[in-house]
Amino acid sequence: MEKPSMALATFKGGIHPPDKKELSKDKTISPTKPPKRVVIPLVQHIGAPCKLAVGVGQEAKKGEVIGTPEGFVSAPVHSSVSGKVIAIGDFPLATGRMVTSVVIENDGKEEWTSLKDNPDYMKLSPDELKAKVKDAGIVGMGGAAFPTHVKLSPPKEKPVDVVILNGAECEPYLTADYRLMIERPQEVVEGLKILMKILGVNKGFIGIEDNKPDAVEAMKKAASGEPNIEVCALEVKYPQGAEKMLIKAAVGREVPPRGLPMDVGVVVQNIGTAVAVYEAARYGKPLIERVVTVTGEGIKEPKNLIVKIGTLVSDLIEECGGFKSEIAKVISGGPMMGFAMYSLDVPVTKGTSGVLVLPEEDVVHAEGFGPCIRCGRCIDICPMGLMPSMLSVLSEKGFYEETKDYNLFDCFECGSCTYVCPSKRPIVQFIRLAKSLVKP
C-alpha cells in the first residue's frame, strides 16, 4: 500500500538547505574526453593502503591491477587507461593529504586487460560473487569509500536481514545518483539483487527523497517484478542520506551509539556502488570510472560526467567550459560535507561524487567567528541527538579528552550545526580537530 505523502519516512532533526539540483539534474550522463594522463592514488578507501604492483616504464592495460591490498580492510586499485607508467610519487588528494600515486600516460588505445564475463552471474555462489566485488576494487561511492566486500562480510554474531540502497542524495547540488536511477534503473536493481544474494537476505529497500518523483517512478518500474524489493519515498531533509538516518526512516531501526548498521541487521550501499557491483559480477569490470556531477553557479556548463579514476579536476573544469567569473571556491563533493580544494591538479578518486564551483558572490567570507551564545539551535537540529555546542567549546579551549563525554565519535560531520549557527562558529572543524587528537 502506498504511504500517504504526509507520512513520508524520515528522522528527528535535520535542516532544509536549498537543494540547487536544477543546475545539473536534466543533464544526461556523458563521457569525458580521454585524459592525456591519469594520477591514480594507491589510497582511495578507508583502511590499509595498497602495495605498489607496477614500476616506472611499465606498460599498463585498462583494468590492470596497479595496487594490491595489504590488509582485510583494503581494496585493489586498477589502471583506468592503457599506457605507460611515467612516474610514481606522492601527490595530493582533494583533502590535501599526500599519498603515493601512479601516473600513467594514456596511449589512446583503450586496450583492456582480460576480464571474466559471466552472463549467468546470478547462478554464482555468494562467495564467488563477493570475490568478484573484492577483485573489482569496489568501495562505497557515496563519499566514505569503505571497501564494499568488508561490508558484505558481517561477523556471524551479527546476522543481516535487510539491504538498503541509498538513493536519497540529500547533499545539495549533486545529481550523479539521480541520473543513474533515471538512466540505468535496471542495473541498480540487478546490483541490489547481487548484494542481497551475497548476504543471504530476502528484503531490499531503495530509499529515494520525495523531490525526485521521476527517479522513484523509474526505480519502481525497474523493481516491479521483484516482490522482495521495495522502493520507499523519503521526506526531503538533510542529512536524510546518512546511513543511520536512512535506516531509521526506511525500516524504523535505531543504530546504537558508536554502533554500525550491521548491529541492527542492516547493510546500506550507495546507488553508484550497486551499479559497480552489477558490472563486476556481469562483466568482471573493475571500478575504474564513476559518475561525477560538475556543477555550481561558477561553471559555464554544469554536467554529469562518467570520469576515469585519476582524471584531474582541472580537466573536468575544462570539459564543462571553464569558469564563468572570479571563482572563490572549488569543492570536492557537496557544499555540506565536501572539502574546499587548494589546487585543481588533484585526481578524481573512487569517492569523488561531485565537483562544485562557487563564484565569489556566493561565498560569505566570515571575519572570524563569535562565542557560542547557547541558543541551542545546533542541539535542536543534530540528527544524532548530540550537543555540538559543547563539543565545539571544549575543542576550542583544548579540552579534547572531555569531548568524549559528549559522544564525540557519534558525530558523522554532516555540517547541519555549522549551517544553523548564528555565531558562524566552525563547529565541524572543531569536532574534526578533537577527533584527530583523541583515541576512540
C-alpha positions as CSV (number, residue, x, y, z in Angstrom):
1,M,0.0,0.0,0.0
2,E,1.3,3.5,-0.9
3,K,2.1,5.6,2.1
4,P,0.3,9.0,2.1
5,S,2.7,11.8,1.3
6,M,2.1,13.4,4.7
7,A,3.6,10.3,6.3
8,L,6.9,10.2,4.4
9,A,9.6,8.3,6.2
10,T,12.2,10.5,8.0
11,F,14.1,11.1,11.2
12,K,14.2,13.7,14.0
13,G,16.3,16.9,13.5
14,G,17.9,17.9,10.2
15,I,17.8,21.0,8.1
16,H,16.5,22.3,4.7
17,P,19.3,23.9,2.7
18,P,18.3,25.0,-0.9
19,D,18.9,21.8,-3.0
20,K,20.2,23.5,-6.2
21,K,19.7,20.3,-8.2
22,E,18.1,22.1,-11.1
23,L,21.6,23.2,-12.4
24,S,22.5,19.6,-13.4
25,K,19.6,17.3,-12.9
26,D,18.5,17.3,-16.5
27,K,22.0,16.7,-17.9
28,T,22.3,13.1,-19.1
29,I,25.5,11.3,-18.1
30,S,28.1,11.9,-20.8
31,P,31.6,10.5,-21.2
32,T,34.6,12.8,-20.7
33,K,37.4,13.3,-23.3
34,P,40.1,10.7,-22.7
35,P,42.6,12.3,-20.3
36,K,46.2,12.7,-21.6
37,R,47.4,11.3,-18.3
38,V,45.9,10.0,-15.1
39,V,47.2,10.2,-11.5
40,I,45.9,7.2,-9.6
41,P,46.3,7.2,-5.8
42,L,47.0,3.9,-4.0
43,V,44.8,5.0,-1.2
44,Q,41.2,5.5,-2.4
45,H,39.5,3.8,0.5
46,I,39.2,3.6,4.3
47,G,41.8,1.1,5.6
48,A,45.3,-0.1,4.6
49,P,47.0,1.5,1.6
50,C,47.7,-0.7,-1.4
51,K,51.1,-2.1,-2.2
52,L,52.5,-0.9,-5.5
53,A,52.3,-3.5,-8.2
54,V,53.9,-1.7,-11.2
55,G,57.2,0.1,-11.9
56,V,58.2,3.2,-13.9
57,G,58.4,2.5,-17.6
58,Q,56.0,-0.5,-17.4
59,E,53.0,-0.7,-19.8
60,A,49.6,-1.0,-18.1
61,K,46.4,-2.1,-19.7
62,K,43.0,-0.7,-18.8
63,G,41.6,-2.6,-15.8
64,E,45.0,-4.0,-14.8
65,V,45.8,-4.1,-11.1
66,I,48.4,-1.5,-10.2
67,G,48.0,-1.6,-6.4
68,T,47.3,-4.8,-4.4
69,P,45.5,-4.7,-1.0
70,E,47.7,-5.3,2.1
71,G,45.0,-5.9,4.8
72,F,41.4,-7.2,5.0
73,V,40.1,-3.6,5.1
74,S,41.5,-2.6,1.8
75,A,40.7,-2.7,-1.9
76,P,42.8,-3.1,-5.1
77,V,43.4,-0.2,-7.4
78,H,43.3,-0.6,-11.2
79,S,44.6,1.4,-14.2
80,S,41.8,3.4,-15.8
81,V,43.6,3.8,-19.1
82,S,46.1,1.9,-21.2
83,G,49.5,3.3,-21.4
84,K,52.9,3.7,-19.8
85,V,53.7,4.3,-16.2
86,I,55.7,7.6,-16.3
87,A,56.0,8.4,-12.6
88,I,55.4,7.1,-9.1
89,G,55.4,9.6,-6.2
90,D,53.5,11.5,-3.6
91,F,50.6,13.5,-5.0
92,P,47.8,15.4,-3.1
93,L,44.3,14.2,-2.7
94,A,41.4,16.7,-2.6
95,T,41.7,16.8,1.2
96,G,45.4,18.0,0.9
97,R,46.8,14.6,2.1
98,M,49.8,13.4,0.1
99,V,49.6,9.8,-1.0
100,T,51.7,7.5,-3.2
101,S,50.2,7.7,-6.7
102,V,50.9,6.1,-10.1
103,V,51.0,8.5,-13.1
104,I,50.1,6.8,-16.4
105,E,50.4,8.4,-19.8
106,N,47.4,7.5,-21.9
107,D,48.3,5.9,-25.2
108,G,44.7,6.3,-26.5
109,K,44.4,2.6,-27.4
110,E,41.9,1.8,-24.7
111,E,43.3,-1.7,-24.5
112,W,41.6,-3.8,-21.8
113,T,43.2,-6.5,-19.7
114,S,41.3,-9.8,-20.0
115,L,38.1,-9.7,-18.0
116,K,35.9,-12.7,-16.9
117,D,32.4,-12.3,-18.4
118,N,29.5,-14.0,-16.6
119,P,26.1,-13.9,-18.3
120,D,24.7,-16.3,-15.6
121,Y,26.2,-14.3,-12.7
122,M,23.1,-14.9,-10.5
123,K,24.0,-18.7,-10.6
124,L,27.3,-18.0,-8.9
125,S,27.6,-18.7,-5.2
126,P,27.6,-15.8,-2.6
127,D,31.3,-16.3,-2.0
128,E,32.1,-16.2,-5.8
129,L,30.1,-13.0,-6.1
130,K,31.8,-11.5,-3.1
131,A,35.2,-12.4,-4.6
132,K,34.2,-10.5,-7.8
133,V,33.3,-7.4,-5.8
134,K,36.6,-7.6,-3.9
135,D,38.7,-8.2,-7.1
136,A,37.0,-5.2,-8.8
137,G,38.2,-2.9,-6.0
138,I,34.7,-1.6,-5.3
139,V,34.3,0.8,-2.4
140,G,31.4,2.9,-1.1
141,M,30.9,5.6,-3.7
142,G,28.8,8.0,-1.6
143,G,32.0,9.6,-0.2
144,A,33.1,7.4,2.7
145,A,34.9,4.9,0.4
146,F,34.6,1.9,2.8
147,P,35.6,-1.3,1.0
148,T,32.4,-3.0,-0.1
149,H,33.5,-6.6,0.3
150,V,34.2,-5.9,4.0
151,K,30.6,-4.5,4.5
152,L,29.4,-7.7,2.8
153,S,31.3,-9.9,5.4
154,P,29.4,-9.3,8.7
155,P,30.5,-11.4,11.6
156,K,28.3,-14.5,12.3
157,E,27.0,-13.0,15.6
158,K,25.5,-10.0,13.6
159,P,23.1,-11.5,11.1
160,V,21.9,-9.1,8.4
161,D,18.3,-9.4,7.1
162,V,17.9,-6.1,5.2
163,V,19.9,-4.4,2.4
164,I,19.1,-0.7,1.8
165,L,20.2,1.2,-1.3
166,N,20.8,4.9,-0.6
167,G,19.2,6.9,-3.4
168,A,18.5,9.9,-1.1
169,E,21.4,12.0,-2.5
170,C,20.5,14.7,0.1
171,E,23.7,16.7,-0.4
172,P,22.7,20.0,-2.3
173,Y,23.8,20.3,-6.0
174,L,24.8,16.7,-6.6
175,T,22.8,14.6,-9.2
176,A,25.1,11.7,-10.1
177,D,23.0,9.0,-8.3
178,Y,19.8,10.6,-9.5
179,R,20.9,10.3,-13.2
180,L,22.0,6.7,-12.6
181,M,18.5,5.9,-11.3
182,I,16.9,7.6,-14.3
183,E,19.2,6.2,-17.0
184,R,20.2,2.8,-15.6
185,P,17.5,1.7,-13.2
186,Q,17.7,-2.0,-14.2
187,E,21.4,-2.1,-13.4
188,V,20.7,-0.6,-10.0
189,V,18.1,-3.3,-9.2
190,E,20.4,-6.0,-10.5
191,G,23.2,-4.7,-8.3
192,L,20.8,-4.8,-5.3
193,K,19.8,-8.4,-6.1
194,I,23.5,-9.4,-6.1
195,L,24.1,-7.7,-2.8
196,M,21.1,-9.5,-1.3
197,K,22.3,-12.8,-2.6
198,I,25.8,-12.3,-1.2
199,L,24.3,-11.5,2.2
200,G,21.6,-14.2,2.0
201,V,18.9,-11.6,2.6
202,N,15.4,-11.5,1.1
203,K,14.4,-8.0,1.9
204,G,15.8,-5.0,-0.1
205,F,14.8,-1.3,0.1
206,I,15.7,1.6,-2.2
207,G,15.3,4.9,-0.3
208,I,14.8,8.0,-2.5
209,E,13.9,11.5,-1.4
210,D,10.5,12.7,-2.5
211,N,11.8,15.6,-4.5
212,K,12.9,13.0,-7.2
213,P,9.4,11.7,-8.2
214,D,10.7,10.6,-11.7
215,A,13.5,8.6,-10.0
216,V,11.0,7.0,-7.6
217,E,8.9,6.1,-10.7
218,A,11.8,4.7,-12.7
219,M,13.0,2.5,-9.8
220,K,9.5,1.3,-9.0
221,K,9.1,0.2,-12.6
222,A,12.5,-1.5,-12.7
223,A,11.7,-3.3,-9.4
224,S,8.1,-4.2,-10.4
225,G,8.9,-7.9,-10.9
226,E,10.8,-8.2,-7.6
227,P,8.5,-8.9,-4.7
228,N,11.4,-8.7,-2.2
229,I,12.4,-5.2,-3.2
230,E,10.5,-2.1,-2.1
231,V,11.1,1.5,-3.2
232,C,10.3,4.0,-0.4
233,A,9.9,7.7,-0.8
234,L,11.6,9.7,2.0
235,E,10.9,13.2,3.3
236,V,13.2,15.9,1.7
237,K,15.5,16.8,4.5
238,Y,19.3,16.9,5.0
239,P,21.0,14.6,6.0
240,Q,18.4,12.0,5.0
241,G,21.0,10.1,3.1
242,A,23.2,9.4,6.2
243,E,23.3,5.7,6.9
244,K,21.8,5.9,10.4
245,M,19.1,8.4,9.3
246,L,18.2,6.2,6.3
247,I,17.8,3.1,8.4
248,K,15.6,4.9,10.9
249,A,13.4,6.2,8.0
250,A,13.2,3.1,5.9
251,V,12.9,0.3,8.4
252,G,12.4,2.1,11.8
253,R,15.5,0.6,13.4
254,E,17.9,2.8,15.6
255,V,21.6,2.1,15.3
256,P,23.0,2.3,18.9
257,P,25.6,4.9,19.8
258,R,29.1,4.0,18.4
259,G,27.3,1.2,16.6
260,L,27.2,0.1,12.9
261,P,24.2,-0.7,10.7
262,M,25.0,-4.4,11.0
263,D,24.3,-4.1,14.7
264,V,20.6,-3.8,13.7
265,G,20.8,-6.3,10.9
266,V,21.2,-3.8,8.0
267,V,23.7,-3.1,5.3
268,V,23.5,0.2,3.4
269,Q,25.0,0.7,0.0
270,N,25.1,3.7,-2.4
271,I,23.4,3.7,-5.9
272,G,26.7,4.1,-7.7
273,T,28.1,1.1,-5.7
274,A,25.2,-1.1,-6.8
275,V,25.9,-0.3,-10.5
276,A,29.6,-1.1,-10.0
277,V,28.7,-4.4,-8.2
278,Y,26.5,-5.3,-11.2
279,E,29.3,-4.5,-13.7
280,A,31.8,-6.5,-11.7
281,A,29.5,-9.6,-11.4
282,R,28.3,-9.5,-15.0
283,Y,31.4,-8.3,-16.9
284,G,34.2,-8.7,-14.4
285,K,34.8,-4.9,-14.8
286,P,36.8,-3.3,-12.1
287,L,35.9,0.1,-10.6
288,I,37.9,2.4,-12.9
289,E,35.4,5.1,-13.7
290,R,32.4,6.8,-11.9
291,V,29.7,9.4,-12.5
292,V,30.8,12.8,-11.2
293,T,28.5,15.9,-11.1
294,V,30.4,19.1,-12.1
295,T,28.1,21.9,-11.1
296,G,27.6,25.2,-9.3
297,E,26.9,28.8,-10.2
298,G,30.5,29.3,-11.2
299,I,30.8,26.8,-14.0
300,K,29.8,27.6,-17.6
301,E,28.1,24.2,-18.4
302,P,27.2,22.0,-15.4
303,K,27.3,18.3,-16.4
304,N,27.1,14.8,-15.1
305,L,30.2,13.0,-16.5
306,I,31.4,9.5,-16.5
307,V,35.0,10.0,-15.4
308,K,38.0,7.7,-15.4
309,I,39.6,7.4,-11.9
310,G,42.7,9.6,-11.8
311,T,41.5,12.3,-14.2
312,L,42.5,15.7,-12.9
313,V,39.8,18.1,-11.6
314,S,41.3,20.8,-14.0
315,D,40.4,18.5,-16.9
316,L,36.8,18.3,-15.8
317,I,36.6,22.1,-15.4
318,E,37.8,22.5,-19.0
319,E,35.3,19.8,-20.1
320,C,32.5,22.0,-18.7
321,G,33.5,25.2,-20.5
322,G,35.7,26.6,-17.7
323,F,34.8,29.2,-15.0
324,K,32.1,31.8,-15.5
325,S,33.7,34.6,-13.4
326,E,36.1,35.0,-10.5
327,I,36.0,31.8,-8.5
328,A,36.0,31.8,-4.7
329,K,35.8,28.0,-4.1
330,V,36.0,24.7,-5.8
331,I,34.8,21.9,-3.6
332,S,35.3,18.2,-3.9
333,G,31.9,16.7,-3.0
334,G,28.9,18.9,-2.0
335,P,28.7,22.1,0.0
336,M,27.8,20.4,3.3
337,M,30.3,17.7,3.6
338,G,32.8,18.3,0.8
339,F,36.4,19.7,1.0
340,A,37.4,23.0,-0.5
341,M,40.4,22.3,-2.8
342,Y,43.6,24.4,-2.8
343,S,44.6,23.1,-6.2
344,L,42.8,21.9,-9.3
345,D,45.6,19.5,-10.0
346,V,44.1,16.7,-7.8
347,P,42.7,13.5,-9.2
348,V,39.1,12.2,-9.2
349,T,39.1,9.1,-6.9
350,K,36.5,6.4,-6.3
351,G,34.8,8.5,-3.6
352,T,34.5,11.8,-5.7
353,S,30.8,12.3,-6.1
354,G,31.0,15.9,-7.4
355,V,33.0,19.0,-8.1
356,L,31.2,22.2,-7.0
357,V,32.3,25.6,-8.3
358,L,31.1,28.6,-6.4
359,P,31.6,32.2,-7.6
360,E,32.9,35.0,-5.3
361,E,29.4,36.5,-4.9
362,D,28.0,33.2,-3.5
363,V,30.6,32.8,-0.7
364,V,30.5,34.6,2.6
365,H,34.0,35.1,4.0
366,A,33.4,35.2,7.7
367,E,35.7,37.7,9.5
368,G,36.4,35.3,12.4
369,F,33.6,33.8,14.5
370,G,31.8,34.7,17.7
371,P,31.4,32.9,21.0
372,C,28.7,30.3,21.5
373,I,25.6,32.2,22.6
374,R,23.9,29.0,24.0
375,C,20.9,29.4,21.6
376,G,20.5,25.6,21.3
377,R,19.8,25.6,17.5
378,C,22.6,23.1,16.8
379,I,21.2,20.8,19.5
380,D,17.7,21.0,18.1
381,I,18.7,20.0,14.6
382,C,21.5,17.5,15.3
383,P,20.3,14.3,13.7
384,M,22.4,12.2,16.1
385,G,20.9,14.0,19.2
386,L,24.3,15.3,20.2
387,M,25.3,18.7,21.8
388,P,27.5,20.2,19.0
389,S,27.8,23.5,21.0
390,M,29.6,21.7,23.9
391,L,31.8,19.7,21.6
392,S,33.0,22.9,19.8
393,V,33.5,24.9,23.0
394,L,35.6,22.0,24.6
395,S,37.6,21.6,21.5
396,E,38.2,25.3,21.1
397,K,39.5,25.5,24.7
398,G,41.8,22.5,24.3
399,F,39.8,20.1,26.5
400,Y,39.9,17.3,23.8
401,E,39.6,14.3,26.1
402,E,36.4,15.8,27.7
403,T,34.7,15.8,24.3
404,K,34.4,12.0,24.6
405,D,31.9,12.6,27.4
406,Y,29.7,14.2,24.8
407,N,29.8,11.3,22.4
408,L,32.4,12.9,20.1
409,F,32.7,9.9,17.8
410,D,28.9,9.6,17.1
411,C,29.2,12.8,15.0
412,F,29.4,12.0,11.3
413,E,30.3,15.6,10.4
414,C,27.1,16.4,8.3
415,G,27.6,20.1,8.9
416,S,24.0,20.9,9.9
417,C,25.2,22.5,13.2
418,T,27.6,24.8,11.3
419,Y,24.8,25.7,8.9
420,V,22.5,27.0,11.6
421,C,25.0,28.6,14.0
422,P,24.2,32.4,14.3
423,S,27.8,33.0,15.6
424,K,29.2,31.4,12.4
425,R,31.3,29.0,14.5
426,P,33.2,26.4,12.6
427,I,31.7,23.6,14.7
428,V,32.5,20.7,12.4
429,Q,36.2,21.8,12.1
430,F,36.5,21.9,15.9
431,I,35.0,18.4,16.1
432,R,37.4,17.1,13.4
433,L,40.3,18.6,15.4
434,A,39.2,16.9,18.6
435,K,38.7,13.6,16.7
436,S,42.3,13.8,15.3
437,L,43.7,14.3,18.8
438,V,42.0,11.7,20.9
439,K,41.7,7.9,20.7
440,P,38.2,6.4,20.1
